[in-house]
Each structure stands twice: as C-alpha cells, then as structure tokens.
Amino acid sequence: MSEISSSRPIAPTPPSSRASAPASDLALKLLQPLQGLLSSGETAKAEVVALKEVAQSFQLLLKVTLNNGQQTTLQASSPRPLAQGTALMVTALSESRLAVALLAGGEKALTSLDLEQLPIGTMLQGKVVAREQLAQAKAQQVLYKVVVSLLNTPLAGSKLSLETPLALPLGSLLSAQVQGSQALSFLPLSGRLDQLELSQQLASQQNRQGSLEGLFKALQGVEGKASLPEGLRTSIDKLFTTLPDAAQLSTGKGLSQAMANSGLFLESKLLGGQGQALPTDMKANLLRLISQLLPTLASGAPLATANASAAMAQALPAFARDLLGSLGQSSARQQALRFPLPSRLLQSMEGEADLQTLLKLAAAAVSRLQTHQLSSLAQSQIGPDGNLLTTWQLELPMRDQQALVPLQVKIQHEEPQKPNDHEPKESLWKVELAFDLEPLGPLQVQAQLARGSLSSQLWAERPHTASLIDAELNTLRERLTAAGLNVGELACNQGTPPQGPRTSLEQRWVDETA
C-alpha cells in the first residue's frame, strides 16, 4: 500500500451460522451447472485463480476443493470483483448459484479489538490475505472488505476483518496503530520504515558488527609501518585526526560537533547535499578506508589517482549497501536493542594485523555504526499513551592520551501528542552514557530532565569506583546547581543497570516527584 490517511472502523460481520446458510450477501452465477459436485447447502473451499471484467459484471475462474479432497474448476459471474488469489468459502444455493464469503484461514475473523490486550497506541503489523469489494451506491466511496493476518502482538496469527477505500494487494504488509476497539490508523509506508523490515535488518547488522576498539587498536599497530601504501596511510591519519578528545567532549559545542560527525547522520547529510561535511564524518571515513583497502588487496597496489577516491566518495551510499550486504552471514539472530551495545571482538589480535584483517575489522565497525542507527529507528515510536518517543543512539571513540575509549550515547525525547486538561504539556528528556575508562573501569550513567528537574543515577562495576563517586555526589549537585539546573535525585550504585524489555513508562526509572 502507498498511503491510508485516516482511521477506518473495523467492518462488522454476521455471527457464525450453519454451513447450510450463506456466509455473505455476495452470490455468484455459475456459467455451467454443478452437476452434483455440491448439494444444496453444502460448502467447500475455493480460490480465485483468474478475473476478467465483462460488460457490467466480472467473470471468475474458481479452483474449488471439495470436502473429499477432490479439486475442480468452475466459471462464475460476479457483480463485484474478487482479487486473484482470494480464498473463499462457497455454499451451493442451487445448481447454478453459489453464495461466497472471504475465508480467514478457517477461523472467524475478529471484528473488534480487546483494548486490554491491545491498548490504544499499540502498533500492529499485518498481511492482507483476502479482499472483496463491497457493494456501494454510485455516489458513495468504493470500499473493500479486507482480511488481515496479524503478525505481532499476543494476537499474532489471528485474522482481522476491516474496511478500507484502497484496493490493497493480496500479500501486502500493513502497519497500523490501535485507535479504539473498532478503529485503526494506518501508517503510510512513505513516511515510516516498515517495522518488520527494520527488525530483520537490525538483526542482520548485529550479526556482522564488531567493536570499534578492535579496529582502532589494529590501525595503531600498522600506522607507522613504512610499507603502508600512501593513500591508505592518509585515510588512517584522517580517521584518527577527526576523533574527539575528552577536552572537546567537555564543552557543549564540542559535544554537538562530535555527535554530528559520529556517522549517525551520514545518510541525511548525503540526501541533503552536504558533501562538504563528509571529511569529518566517522562513518564516511571508515568507508573511505575500506575503499583504500579493497583495491590494495585485489591488485597489490594502492589506488592510482585521486579521481578514484573522489568517485568512491560520490558512490558512498551504494558502496555501503553492497558492502554490508555481502559480508559473512550468520543464522544466529541476536538482540540488538540492548544498551550499551556489548563489546564484540571478531578475533584475538595476536601479532600485527595484515590488510585483510584490517578490511574485516573496518567492515565490522561500519556494521556497528549501522546497528546503532537501526536501533535508533526501532526505538523511535508512539507509545501506548500516545506520546511520541524519538531515540538517537550512537558511539564516539574518545581519545584519552594514547588510548581510545568508545563512549556510547543514547538520547531519548518523549513528547506528549495529546493535550492534557489537568496537567501542562511536558516533554521528557533522557540521556544514557556507557564507557570504560581506566582506572575507574566500566561506568554507566542515566539522567533525565522532566518538569525542569534533572535526576541521575550512576552504576560502577568496581566497588572502589562506586564509593569514590558516591563521595563526590554533593560536589556534582553543587556544580549542576551553579550551572542553573534544578537538581533532583542523584545516586550511585555498584553493578550494572537492570536489562530486559522496558515499556515507555518503565523507562522513567527515576520518580519525577522524588
């Protein structure tokens, strides 16, 4: 489908009846008698295998499967079109007439939703399995009765009967939001990436990705080698010089610039014609590094001219798609929505890395950035309460003297979409950080800003670090207050934050009234 702009009520259907009663008001006129294939009142399954418009009616070719398993074909005339491939239940009315109903996989299709199972705002995914045009007066809009097989939620596998003004193709995928027990709001595919495709791509990228520290450690090992091709050396130097340090990330302007160059926004830069921003973008520099490694490995020589590099830079989007689609496949489907993204080294770095190893590590690093991008999309959604949750997740390799410390960042903005008569419209900001900085060890920080109050919790895996941070919390509160912030709860815990699926409300891990 291309677009459904408004909610449509789910079409009511008559209660279940005996097999001898017609299941629909649509009757077909057979072009040849049944000749005893079906007795009056007997039912069978059928499928539309061909459709042809003739004068003011439609000719159908039906493949009928009788109760004894025998199959035959029948030609019939219908006042309304039935899409090729539509599954039907036919009931013999006489030797020359059939009553038909859309077949919803053998079970009765749902005509309303249980809002306790599927609260308002729940996102549904479905596949069109049957379609029938409803009889309408000339002045009225044409409507289609559609049977959709649900693919997610606790009702996955159930069938849903609804109406729409669009002739949705059989087999097409739909994304919709529950608006009421008998109302759905369908999402246009032109404005939102289909969640099923997104989940598949997210799992695929997660299987290919590798930690950034593996690549940068290998690059530091080969950076000073005299035998390194000049073009490759230039790409490595450019990659390192664009990485931020702790001093840059300690200022608002520096942090903003580092996030803009993290690779999270590379595709939007390209679409916006911001080619001048590519030299400082980490993902673009990783792809440029790969473009230097590929021909070197293939021919034993670096790229011959600067024109080849320019051509590769112009082809970055297509090159990235081809590269990421051709890397090693894995049947394991890993969960890629956790934060922080776990460290994943492709191999133990024993001895010096060769160019082949560098290529694998660089490709895995691109997949890691791609995993963060897809995870951001997957976590940007409309919650059960109707609030819009937008997520930005990224990873910044921070230079700390001679070491490189990957800093993972997740920012979420929850914005109410519906006015509240009792409370003013307030948005919620949440920031999560994760890094491993010696001698402190692994640290995670969660902070949120709601109703003008900032609250934060920290987790340190090492007991000494947890005690040190706890002793400095009053100093932190004073500095935040001096910066003009209204500070709520500040706490430090030993260990790691709880993991697992969290709803939008559960993500508010600090009581706003504390």
Summary of the structure (lengths in Angstrom):
residues: 514
radius of gyration: 30.0
end to end distance: 47.3
largest distance: 92.6
contacts: 1492
relative contact order: 0.08
helix: 28%
strand: 30%
